[in-house]
Amino acid sequence: MNRPMPRLPRPRLPKLPRHRLLRQYKKNKQQIWIYNGNKLEQERICPERVMRLIYENPVGGASLMWLVKRKTISRLYGLYCRTPLSAKVIPRFIKKYDVDMNGCNGKYKNFAQFFAREKENVLFPQDAATLGSPCEGLVSVFPNIKPELVVAAKGSNFSLAELFGDEALAREYEGGTMVSIRLTPANYHRMHFFDNGVVTNTHMIKGDLYSVSPLALRRVVRLYCRNKRAIINFATENFGNVVLVEVGATFVGSIVHCFDSGETVNRGHVASYFKPGGSLVLMFLKKGCFTPDADLVQHSAEGYETKIPIGKPLGGSK
């Protein structure tokens, strides 16, 4: 008579130590921590399962990355977001990701309208010498940049000449400051002008549509220079000549500008908006024109982004 095999005790996995900087791993998945005010909290990745499947999967991840960077996938997603059927997900999305709807009318026929929603009464600092964030998102600030090797995150860097597509323009920002604002799908996806001035020039550079999440930055070399992006040259009243780079990402159908090249613009007015997906705005200021907030610089040096609402001060002119 065959006896049943005895059940072996389940092995206990060792507990991970609590590091004071909260760099924890769960099930071999690296977590992303951000500053919300002066408090560290875990970022809610949207959509987390899909992002980890693409950028952390050792089996098949490369094929999935090749697929999602294709513009066809983003166009198909954009078509779905413009259908009335997509409106059904809006209430769940707002609740799940705690989307701030203050100043929004709340009536949208589809997800694309909701994603590109405009807020009323967006406020910027009254002091002309204070630079308010042009977007809502996760901010990193890097002073004293070197055009030939700009560090965007740990293990990720690029050259300004490749990003701008203009070597002479890149040299002008030697020793200046880069402000990175990463917009997650749950953020307000419009950029507003942070100062009065003139848009002197703008052009689009074709490219892929990789995600701009830290998960993707760890896997895709020179990601910002490989993605589709818009370059905006902005002559401001209080911060000198500024270059704004709007970087498209996975599921971003297009970047829509609300101004014309050569137009005079005012602080607080809408500059542009992204269609569905995550995205990124990079802002470059020349040496001697801007002093960034010390806490933002410190958080960025430690490897953390900081959650910032639109219009919140990032620093001031010197």
Buried (B, 14 or more C-beta within 10 A) or exposed (E): EEEEEEEEEEEEEEEEEEEEEEEBEEEEEBEBBBBEEEEBEEBEBBEBEBBBEBBBEEEEBEEBBEEBBEBEBBEEBBEBBBEEEBBEBBEEBBEEBEBBEEEBEEEBEBBBBBBBBBBEEBEBBEEBEBBBBBBBBBBBBBBEBBBBEBBBBEEBBBBBBBBBBBEEBBEBBBEBBBBBBBBBBBBBBBBBBBBBBBBEBBEBBEBBBBBBBBBBBBBBEBBBBBBBBBBBBBBBEBBBBBBBBBBBBBBBBBBEBBBEEEEEBEBBEBBBBBBBBBBBBBBBBBBEBBBBBEEBBEBBEEEBBBBBBBBBBBBBBE
